[in-house]
Amino acid sequence: MLSVEDLEAGYGESVILRGVSIRVKPGQVVCLMGRNGVGKTTLMKSVMGLLKARKGRMCYQNRDMTKLQPYERAKLGIGYVPQGREIFGGLTVEENLLLGIEASREPLHAVPQSAIEKFPVLPAMYARKGGDLSGGQQQQLALARALASRPELLLLDEPTEGIQPSIVKDIQEVIRSIKGQGQTSILLVEQSIDFVKSVADYYYIIEKGTVVAEGNIEAFDDSEVRKHLVV
């Protein structure tokens, strides 16, 4: 589904990622872990095309997308929920969702029911401004907006950060549901060991811009992983 090979990326003169290689298979949930500032968000932005790769190659469904623009990657079937959600606070919930379908590979005239049914609280809030929602509600809106385009690969950058436990559980169930359907792969940035073990199939640990460990979730060693998370 996704192949990143020897990626180098950064900001200005700073190189953040050095020779990073990861893979996401069809229907798989893959988690990126590591301390703050090690390059996880940089990797997600690079996959989405928001940062240009300085070196390396990125392929999606066997197509080289290294030089494609973000909107072109979205049209290929990649959805993105950035860290901080980045919903449009001045637009209504419904308008935010309608913007999501603009990235669909096929013309859509309404938000797919499959995107909404996972977040039953949203339809009652259609007329409310996105900026008036709580942090947890905004996170659900950001997820629904990404799902509205019916992506085959979904990028989630710390979807549980700063969210109340009840909504964290809801997001966990949404990811499990997507995984169970087997039609959408997920690349997830997450720090919670318990959360990762409950949803992921495979994990990578990033440290100082490089992958230092990886493996199937069945081989996940809590104490070993925690060494790479504790400051």
Secondary structure, DSSP 8 states (H G I E B T S, - for coil): -EEEEEEEEEETTEEEEEEEEEEE-TT-EEEEE--TTSSHHHHHHHHHTSS--SEEEEEETTEE-TT--HHHHHHHTEEEE-TT----TTSBHHHHHHHHHTT-SS--SS--HHHHTT-TTSGGGTTSBGGGS-HHHHHHHHHHHHHTT--SEEEEESTTTT--HHHHHHHHHHHHHHHHHTS-EEEEE---HHHHHHH-SEEEEEETTEEEEEEEGGG--HHHHHTTT--
